[in-house]
Amino acid sequence: MTEDTLPSRSDRRALETKRKKRSVALFIRDLLVIFVVALLISFLIKTFLIRSFYIPSGSMEQTLLVNDRILVNQLEPTLMPIDRGDVVVFQDPGGWLSPQPQVEQNPLVASVDWLLSVVGLSAPDSNDHLIKRVIGLPGDHVVCCNALGQMSVNGVPLSEPYVKLPPGQSKVSEVNFDVIVPPDSLWVMGDNRYNSKDSRFNGDTPGKGFVPVRNVVGRALVISWPINRWTWLDDYPEVFRGVEEGTR
Protein backbone atom coordinates (compact mmCIF):
# COMPACT_ATOMS: atom_id res chain seq x y z
CA MET A 1 0.00 0.00 0.00
CA THR A 2 1.40 3.34 -1.04
CA GLU A 3 0.92 6.73 0.53
CA ASP A 4 -1.53 7.50 -2.29
CA THR A 5 -3.85 4.64 -1.21
CA LEU A 6 -3.74 5.33 2.55
CA PRO A 7 -6.75 7.32 3.84
CA SER A 8 -5.84 10.70 5.13
CA ARG A 9 -6.42 11.70 8.74
CA SER A 10 -9.46 13.75 7.72
CA ASP A 11 -10.85 10.78 5.79
CA ARG A 12 -10.37 8.51 8.80
CA ARG A 13 -12.09 11.06 11.02
CA ALA A 14 -15.01 11.31 8.58
CA LEU A 15 -15.34 7.51 8.45
CA GLU A 16 -15.32 7.31 12.25
CA THR A 17 -17.99 10.02 12.51
CA LYS A 18 -20.13 8.24 9.92
CA ARG A 19 -19.73 4.96 11.83
CA LYS A 20 -20.80 6.58 15.12
CA LYS A 21 -23.82 8.24 13.52
CA ARG A 22 -24.87 4.91 12.03
CA SER A 23 -24.50 3.20 15.44
CA VAL A 24 -26.66 5.86 17.10
CA ALA A 25 -29.28 5.56 14.35
CA LEU A 26 -29.37 1.77 14.75
CA PHE A 27 -29.66 2.11 18.53
CA ILE A 28 -32.58 4.55 18.21
CA ARG A 29 -34.24 2.27 15.65
CA ASP A 30 -33.91 -0.74 17.99
CA LEU A 31 -35.36 1.27 20.88
CA LEU A 32 -38.33 2.31 18.74
CA VAL A 33 -38.94 -1.28 17.64
CA ILE A 34 -38.81 -2.51 21.26
CA PHE A 35 -41.15 0.30 22.34
CA VAL A 36 -43.68 -0.42 19.58
CA VAL A 37 -43.62 -4.17 20.26
CA ALA A 38 -44.04 -3.60 24.01
CA LEU A 39 -46.90 -1.19 23.32
CA LEU A 40 -48.58 -3.72 21.03
CA ILE A 41 -48.23 -6.53 23.57
CA SER A 42 -49.59 -4.30 26.35
CA PHE A 43 -52.50 -3.27 24.12
CA LEU A 44 -53.35 -6.89 23.32
CA ILE A 45 -53.13 -7.89 26.99
CA LYS A 46 -55.38 -4.99 27.99
CA THR A 47 -57.85 -5.71 25.19
CA PHE A 48 -58.19 -9.45 25.68
CA LEU A 49 -56.74 -10.53 29.06
CA ILE A 50 -56.06 -8.08 31.89
CA ARG A 51 -57.34 -4.56 32.48
CA SER A 52 -56.70 -2.04 35.23
CA PHE A 53 -59.37 -0.07 37.13
CA TYR A 54 -59.27 2.19 40.15
CA ILE A 55 -61.89 2.31 42.90
CA PRO A 56 -63.63 5.72 43.11
CA SER A 57 -66.07 5.02 45.96
CA GLY A 58 -66.44 3.16 49.26
CA SER A 59 -69.29 0.86 48.21
CA MET A 60 -67.05 -2.23 48.37
CA GLU A 61 -65.37 -1.52 51.73
CA GLN A 62 -63.66 -3.20 53.46
CA THR A 63 -62.78 -5.46 50.54
CA LEU A 64 -61.83 -2.51 48.34
CA LEU A 65 -60.94 0.99 49.51
CA VAL A 66 -61.18 4.31 47.69
CA ASN A 67 -58.26 4.76 45.24
CA ASP A 68 -57.30 1.08 45.29
CA ARG A 69 -56.23 -0.11 41.85
CA ILE A 70 -57.30 -3.56 40.70
CA LEU A 71 -56.51 -5.93 37.84
CA VAL A 72 -59.49 -7.49 36.09
CA ASN A 73 -59.56 -10.82 34.24
CA GLN A 74 -61.42 -10.16 30.98
CA LEU A 75 -61.73 -13.87 30.14
CA GLU A 76 -64.82 -13.85 32.35
CA PRO A 77 -67.55 -14.17 31.27
CA THR A 78 -66.45 -14.76 27.65
CA LEU A 79 -64.45 -17.97 28.23
CA MET A 80 -64.92 -18.61 31.94
CA PRO A 81 -68.27 -18.63 33.76
CA ILE A 82 -69.19 -16.05 36.38
CA ASP A 83 -69.96 -17.53 39.79
CA ARG A 84 -71.66 -16.35 42.94
CA GLY A 85 -69.25 -14.42 45.13
CA ASP A 86 -67.18 -13.09 42.23
CA VAL A 87 -66.28 -9.40 42.39
CA VAL A 88 -67.02 -8.10 38.90
CA VAL A 89 -66.56 -4.87 36.98
CA PHE A 90 -69.40 -3.99 34.62
CA GLN A 91 -70.58 -1.17 32.41
CA ASP A 92 -73.48 0.87 33.70
CA PRO A 93 -76.65 -0.95 32.55
CA GLY A 94 -78.34 2.44 32.34
CA GLY A 95 -79.27 4.87 35.07
CA TRP A 96 -77.05 3.51 37.84
CA LEU A 97 -74.48 6.30 37.62
CA SER A 98 -75.08 10.03 37.71
CA PRO A 99 -73.90 11.94 34.61
CA GLN A 100 -70.22 12.82 34.93
CA PRO A 101 -69.10 16.34 33.91
CA GLN A 102 -66.63 16.42 31.05
CA VAL A 103 -63.28 17.75 32.25
CA GLU A 104 -61.18 19.55 29.66
CA GLN A 105 -57.61 18.28 29.58
CA ASN A 106 -54.46 19.86 28.28
CA PRO A 107 -53.69 18.09 24.94
CA LEU A 108 -50.31 16.91 26.26
CA VAL A 109 -51.86 15.56 29.47
CA ALA A 110 -54.61 13.88 27.46
CA SER A 111 -52.02 12.24 25.19
CA VAL A 112 -50.00 10.94 28.14
CA ASP A 113 -53.17 9.66 29.83
CA TRP A 114 -54.17 7.87 26.63
CA LEU A 115 -50.74 6.26 26.31
CA LEU A 116 -50.81 5.10 29.94
CA SER A 117 -54.29 3.69 29.45
CA VAL A 118 -53.11 1.68 26.44
CA VAL A 119 -50.42 -0.03 28.53
CA GLY A 120 -52.77 -0.49 31.48
CA LEU A 121 -51.15 2.03 33.84
CA SER A 122 -54.12 4.40 33.78
CA ALA A 123 -57.85 3.76 33.97
CA PRO A 124 -59.65 6.81 32.55
CA ASP A 125 -62.91 4.89 32.08
CA SER A 126 -63.22 3.76 35.72
CA ASN A 127 -65.94 6.37 36.30
CA ASP A 128 -68.06 4.74 33.57
CA HIS A 129 -68.02 1.34 35.27
CA LEU A 130 -69.15 -0.16 38.57
CA ILE A 131 -67.77 -2.92 40.75
CA LYS A 132 -69.93 -5.16 42.94
CA ARG A 133 -70.11 -8.73 44.23
CA VAL A 134 -72.28 -11.26 42.38
CA ILE A 135 -74.98 -12.63 44.67
CA GLY A 136 -77.51 -14.11 42.24
CA LEU A 137 -77.04 -15.90 38.93
CA PRO A 138 -79.73 -16.31 36.24
CA GLY A 139 -82.74 -18.12 37.73
CA ASP A 140 -81.65 -17.66 41.36
CA HIS A 141 -84.24 -16.71 43.97
CA VAL A 142 -82.66 -14.06 46.21
CA VAL A 143 -84.48 -12.98 49.38
CA CYS A 144 -83.67 -10.65 52.27
CA CYS A 145 -83.95 -10.69 55.13
CA ASN A 146 -84.81 -13.57 57.49
CA ALA A 147 -85.33 -13.27 61.26
CA LEU A 148 -81.55 -13.26 61.77
CA GLY A 149 -81.04 -10.50 59.22
CA GLN A 150 -79.50 -12.88 56.67
CA MET A 151 -79.98 -13.02 52.93
CA SER A 152 -80.81 -16.32 51.25
CA VAL A 153 -80.22 -17.67 47.76
CA ASN A 154 -82.53 -20.46 46.60
CA GLY A 155 -83.65 -20.97 50.19
CA VAL A 156 -80.14 -21.25 51.64
CA PRO A 157 -79.29 -18.52 54.22
CA LEU A 158 -75.87 -16.96 53.72
CA SER A 159 -73.25 -16.13 56.32
CA GLU A 160 -71.26 -13.34 54.65
CA PRO A 161 -67.90 -12.51 56.29
CA TYR A 162 -67.06 -9.85 53.69
CA VAL A 163 -70.02 -7.58 54.53
CA LYS A 164 -69.44 -4.22 56.25
CA LEU A 165 -72.35 -3.16 58.48
CA PRO A 166 -72.91 -0.14 60.74
CA PRO A 167 -72.01 -0.67 64.42
CA GLY A 168 -74.66 -2.70 66.23
CA GLN A 169 -76.40 -3.70 62.99
CA SER A 170 -76.83 -7.38 62.06
CA LYS A 171 -79.28 -7.07 59.17
CA VAL A 172 -77.32 -7.35 55.90
CA SER A 173 -79.61 -4.97 54.02
CA GLU A 174 -81.59 -1.94 55.15
CA VAL A 175 -84.30 -2.85 52.62
CA ASN A 176 -86.10 -6.16 52.16
CA PHE A 177 -86.40 -7.71 48.72
CA ASP A 178 -87.58 -10.89 47.02
CA VAL A 179 -86.40 -11.34 43.43
CA ILE A 180 -85.84 -14.02 40.81
CA VAL A 181 -82.90 -13.20 38.56
CA PRO A 182 -83.92 -13.13 34.86
CA PRO A 183 -82.05 -15.09 32.16
CA ASP A 184 -78.65 -13.72 31.16
CA SER A 185 -78.64 -11.36 34.15
CA LEU A 186 -77.03 -10.96 37.58
CA TRP A 187 -78.05 -9.64 40.99
CA VAL A 188 -75.12 -7.71 42.46
CA MET A 189 -74.49 -5.97 45.78
CA GLY A 190 -71.72 -3.93 47.36
CA ASP A 191 -69.92 -5.30 50.43
CA ASN A 192 -70.54 -1.98 52.22
CA ARG A 193 -74.23 -2.81 52.41
CA TYR A 194 -75.47 0.43 53.94
CA ASN A 195 -73.48 2.57 51.50
CA SER A 196 -73.89 0.93 48.11
CA LYS A 197 -76.25 1.84 45.29
CA ASP A 198 -76.55 -1.65 43.83
CA SER A 199 -79.26 -3.96 42.45
CA ARG A 200 -81.50 -3.18 45.44
CA PHE A 201 -81.79 0.51 44.61
CA ASN A 202 -82.01 0.46 40.81
CA GLY A 203 -85.41 -1.12 40.33
CA ASP A 204 -86.63 1.98 38.49
CA THR A 205 -83.89 1.75 35.83
CA PRO A 206 -84.37 0.04 32.43
CA GLY A 207 -82.82 -3.20 33.73
CA LYS A 208 -84.92 -3.21 36.93
CA GLY A 209 -81.76 -3.51 39.02
CA PHE A 210 -80.39 -6.55 37.21
CA VAL A 211 -77.05 -6.46 35.36
CA PRO A 212 -76.93 -8.08 31.90
CA VAL A 213 -74.10 -10.60 31.71
CA ARG A 214 -72.99 -8.95 28.46
CA ASN A 215 -72.20 -5.78 30.44
CA VAL A 216 -69.60 -7.54 32.57
CA VAL A 217 -66.04 -6.51 31.69
CA GLY A 218 -64.44 -9.18 33.88
CA ARG A 219 -63.71 -10.49 37.36
CA ALA A 220 -61.46 -8.56 39.72
CA LEU A 221 -58.41 -10.69 40.53
CA VAL A 222 -56.04 -8.68 42.66
CA ILE A 223 -55.47 -5.33 44.34
CA SER A 224 -52.36 -4.12 42.52
CA TRP A 225 -51.93 -0.72 44.20
CA PRO A 226 -51.00 0.56 46.72
CA ILE A 227 -48.28 -2.00 47.37
CA ASN A 228 -49.19 -2.45 51.04
CA ARG A 229 -52.71 -3.49 49.94
CA TRP A 230 -51.56 -6.09 47.39
CA THR A 231 -53.73 -9.18 47.73
CA TRP A 232 -55.75 -11.67 45.73
CA LEU A 233 -59.49 -11.07 45.93
CA ASP A 234 -61.50 -13.91 47.47
CA ASP A 235 -64.76 -15.10 45.90
CA TYR A 236 -65.75 -16.92 49.13
CA PRO A 237 -66.97 -20.20 47.61
CA GLU A 238 -67.77 -21.52 51.11
CA VAL A 239 -70.46 -18.83 51.51
CA PHE A 240 -72.44 -20.20 48.58
CA ARG A 241 -71.64 -23.87 49.09
CA GLY A 242 -74.88 -25.84 49.14
CA VAL A 243 -76.85 -23.30 47.13
CA GLU A 244 -78.79 -25.22 44.51
CA GLU A 245 -78.91 -24.10 40.92
CA GLY A 246 -81.77 -21.71 40.19
CA THR A 247 -84.48 -22.17 37.61
CA ARG A 248 -82.18 -21.43 34.67
Secondary structure per residue as TSV (DSSP state, phi and psi in degrees):
chain	resnum	aa	ss	phi	psi
A	1	M	-	360.0	128.8
A	2	T	-	-94.6	171.4
A	3	E	T	-62.2	-27.4
A	4	D	T	-68.9	-28.6
A	5	T	T	-92.8	-13.1
A	6	L	S	-74.8	134.0
A	7	P	-	-67.5	141.6
A	8	S	-	-72.2	168.3
A	9	R	H	-60.9	-39.4
A	10	S	H	-66.7	-36.4
A	11	D	H	-65.6	-42.5
A	12	R	H	-62.7	-40.3
A	13	R	H	-64.6	-39.6
A	14	A	H	-66.3	-40.6
A	15	L	H	-63.8	-41.5
A	16	E	H	-64.5	-42.3
A	17	T	H	-62.5	-42.4
A	18	K	H	-62.9	-40.4
A	19	R	H	-63.9	-42.8
A	20	K	H	-65.1	-42.7
A	21	K	H	-61.6	-39.8
A	22	R	H	-66.3	-39.2
A	23	S	H	-63.5	-42.8
A	24	V	H	-63.7	-42.4
A	25	A	H	-62.7	-41.9
A	26	L	H	-65.5	-39.1
A	27	F	H	-63.1	-45.5
A	28	I	H	-63.2	-41.1
A	29	R	H	-60.4	-45.2
A	30	D	H	-62.9	-40.9
A	31	L	H	-61.3	-42.9
A	32	L	H	-64.0	-41.0
A	33	V	H	-62.6	-46.5
A	34	I	H	-60.9	-42.7
A	35	F	H	-63.2	-45.2
A	36	V	H	-65.1	-42.4
A	37	V	H	-63.9	-44.6
A	38	A	H	-62.1	-40.1
A	39	L	H	-63.6	-42.3
A	40	L	H	-64.6	-44.7
A	41	I	H	-62.5	-44.8
A	42	S	H	-61.6	-40.3
A	43	F	H	-63.4	-43.3
A	44	L	H	-65.9	-40.8
A	45	I	H	-62.3	-45.8
A	46	K	H	-64.8	-38.0
A	47	T	H	-72.0	-38.2
A	48	F	H	-116.1	-20.2
A	49	L	T	-120.6	-70.9
A	50	I	E	-121.3	140.0
A	51	R	E	-138.6	147.1
A	52	S	E	-102.3	139.5
A	53	F	E	-137.2	153.2
A	54	Y	E	-111.9	158.4
A	55	I	-	-98.0	113.3
A	56	P	-	-91.4	-10.3
A	57	S	S	-138.4	172.9
A	58	G	S	-97.7	19.2
A	59	S	T	-69.8	-16.0
A	60	M	T	-110.9	14.1
A	61	E	T	-63.7	148.2
A	62	Q	T	-90.6	4.7
A	63	T	T	-63.7	-48.0
A	64	L	S	-127.2	135.4
A	65	L	-	-107.0	159.5
A	66	V	T	-56.6	133.4
A	67	N	T	77.2	3.2
A	68	D	-	-60.2	149.9
A	69	R	E	-116.6	134.6
A	70	I	E	-123.7	156.6
A	71	L	E	-107.1	135.1
A	72	V	E	-116.9	130.6
A	73	N	E	-82.7	110.9
A	74	Q	T	-85.0	1.7
A	75	L	T	-73.8	-18.4
A	76	E	T	-97.6	134.3
A	77	P	T	-95.9	11.3
A	78	T	T	-62.7	-50.3
A	79	L	T	-112.3	-18.3
A	80	M	S	-125.7	137.7
A	81	P	-	-72.9	147.6
A	82	I	-	-78.4	143.2
A	83	D	-	-126.8	161.5
A	84	R	T	-60.1	139.7
A	85	G	T	93.7	-15.8
A	86	D	-	-65.6	140.7
A	87	V	E	-93.4	116.9
A	88	V	E	-121.7	148.9
A	89	V	E	-101.5	134.5
A	90	F	E	-144.0	154.5
A	91	Q	E	-73.7	146.4
A	92	D	-	-54.7	119.8
A	93	P	-	-67.4	-12.0
A	94	G	S	124.7	108.1
A	95	G	S	92.5	-2.9
A	96	W	S	-76.1	-38.0
A	97	L	S	-103.7	144.7
A	98	S	-	-73.9	149.3
A	99	P	-	-56.6	134.1
A	100	Q	-	-96.4	131.2
A	101	P	-	-65.7	141.2
A	102	Q	-	-78.4	123.6
A	103	V	-	-100.4	122.5
A	104	E	-	-71.9	131.0
A	105	Q	-	-112.6	147.0
A	106	N	-	-57.8	136.4
A	107	P	H	-52.8	-38.6
A	108	L	H	-66.5	-45.4
A	109	V	H	-61.9	-41.8
A	110	A	H	-62.4	-39.9
A	111	S	H	-65.8	-43.5
A	112	V	H	-63.9	-42.4
A	113	D	H	-62.8	-40.4
A	114	W	H	-63.1	-45.2
A	115	L	H	-61.6	-43.9
A	116	L	H	-64.6	-35.0
A	117	S	H	-68.6	-33.5
A	118	V	H	-63.4	-40.0
A	119	V	T	-90.5	3.4
A	120	G	T	84.9	13.5
A	121	L	S	-96.0	-5.8
A	122	S	-	-134.9	154.2
A	123	A	-	-133.4	71.6
A	124	P	T	-66.9	-18.3
A	125	D	T	-97.0	11.3
A	126	S	G	-61.0	-31.0
A	127	N	G	-74.5	-8.8
A	128	D	G	-98.1	1.4
A	129	H	E	-125.7	164.4
A	130	L	E	-127.1	159.6
A	131	I	E	-133.0	126.6
A	132	K	E	-146.2	173.4
A	133	R	E	-99.7	135.7
A	134	V	E	-74.6	124.1
A	135	I	E	-107.9	-43.6
A	136	G	E	-122.7	134.5
A	137	L	-	-96.3	170.4
A	138	P	T	-51.9	128.8
A	139	G	T	89.7	-12.0
A	140	D	-	-69.3	145.7
A	141	H	E	-103.7	110.0
A	142	V	E	-111.1	125.4
A	143	V	E	-132.7	142.5
A	144	C	E	-150.2	137.5
A	145	C	-	-130.0	156.2
A	146	N	-	-84.2	-173.9
A	147	A	T	-62.1	-23.4
A	148	L	T	-93.2	3.1
A	149	G	S	82.9	12.0
A	150	Q	-	-90.1	157.5
A	151	M	E	-97.5	150.6
A	152	S	E	-127.6	148.9
A	153	V	E	-123.4	120.2
A	154	N	T	53.7	39.0
A	155	G	T	85.8	-3.3
A	156	V	E	-100.5	115.7
A	157	P	E	-67.8	142.6
A	158	L	-	-106.3	138.4
A	159	S	-	-106.3	108.9
A	160	E	-	-108.4	99.5
A	161	P	T	-72.2	-16.4
A	162	Y	T	-86.1	-8.2
A	163	V	-	-76.2	136.3
A	164	K	B	-102.8	123.3
A	165	L	-	-121.9	156.3
A	166	P	-	-63.5	153.7
A	167	P	T	-53.9	132.2
A	168	G	T	80.9	-0.8
A	169	Q	-	-99.8	133.2
A	170	S	-	-115.1	-14.5
A	171	K	-	-77.0	126.4
A	172	V	S	-79.5	-0.9
A	173	S	-	-152.0	137.1
A	174	E	S	-76.7	-12.0
A	175	V	S	-122.1	144.4
A	176	N	-	-85.7	151.8
A	177	F	E	-155.7	159.1
A	178	D	E	-148.9	102.5
A	179	V	E	-132.8	153.6
A	180	I	E	-115.4	124.4
A	181	V	-	-72.1	126.3
A	182	P	-	-67.7	165.5
A	183	P	T	-57.0	145.6
A	184	D	T	57.8	31.2
A	185	S	E	-137.0	167.9
A	186	L	E	-133.3	151.6
A	187	W	E	-108.4	119.9
A	188	V	E	-123.6	150.5
A	189	M	E	-143.7	150.2
A	190	G	-	-81.2	151.1
A	191	D	S	-69.0	-29.5
A	192	N	B	-85.8	78.7
A	193	R	G	-59.7	-29.8
A	194	Y	G	-95.9	11.4
A	195	N	G	-147.8	51.3
A	196	S	-	-145.8	120.6
A	197	K	-	-89.1	89.8
A	198	D	S	-118.1	-152.3
A	199	S	G	-55.8	-31.3
A	200	R	G	-63.5	-31.1
A	201	F	G	-111.7	16.8
A	202	N	-	-124.0	29.0
A	203	G	T	-66.8	-18.1
A	204	D	T	-94.9	6.5
A	205	T	S	-89.0	168.4
A	206	P	T	-54.4	-34.4
A	207	G	T	-88.7	2.6
A	208	K	T	60.0	26.4
A	209	G	T	94.0	-9.7
A	210	F	-	-92.5	148.3
A	211	V	E	-104.6	119.1
A	212	P	E	-60.8	136.5
A	213	V	G	-57.4	-33.7
A	214	R	G	-64.6	-18.2
A	215	N	G	-82.4	-10.4
A	216	V	E	-74.8	125.0
A	217	V	E	-79.5	-39.8
A	218	G	E	167.7	-180.0
A	219	R	E	-98.3	133.6
A	220	A	E	-69.7	127.1
A	221	L	E	-99.3	-45.9
A	222	V	E	-151.8	147.3
A	223	I	E	-83.8	115.3
A	224	S	E	-97.6	-15.5
A	225	W	E	-157.1	142.4
A	226	P	S	-70.6	163.5
A	227	I	G	-59.0	-38.2
A	228	N	G	-71.8	-6.2
A	229	R	G	-106.7	5.1
A	230	W	-	-59.6	122.9
A	231	T	E	-166.6	151.8
A	232	W	E	-74.9	143.4
A	233	L	-	-89.7	129.3
A	234	D	-	-85.7	139.1
A	235	D	-	-100.1	3.1
A	236	Y	-	49.5	60.5
A	237	P	T	-61.3	-27.4
A	238	E	T	-67.0	-25.8
A	239	V	T	-65.2	-37.3
A	240	F	S	-103.3	6.5
A	241	R	T	-64.1	131.9
A	242	G	T	95.8	-10.3
A	243	V	-	-74.1	121.8
A	244	E	-	-71.3	158.7
A	245	E	-	-63.9	145.5
A	246	G	-	-76.9	-164.6
A	247	T	-	-89.2	45.2
A	248	R	-	-72.3	360.0
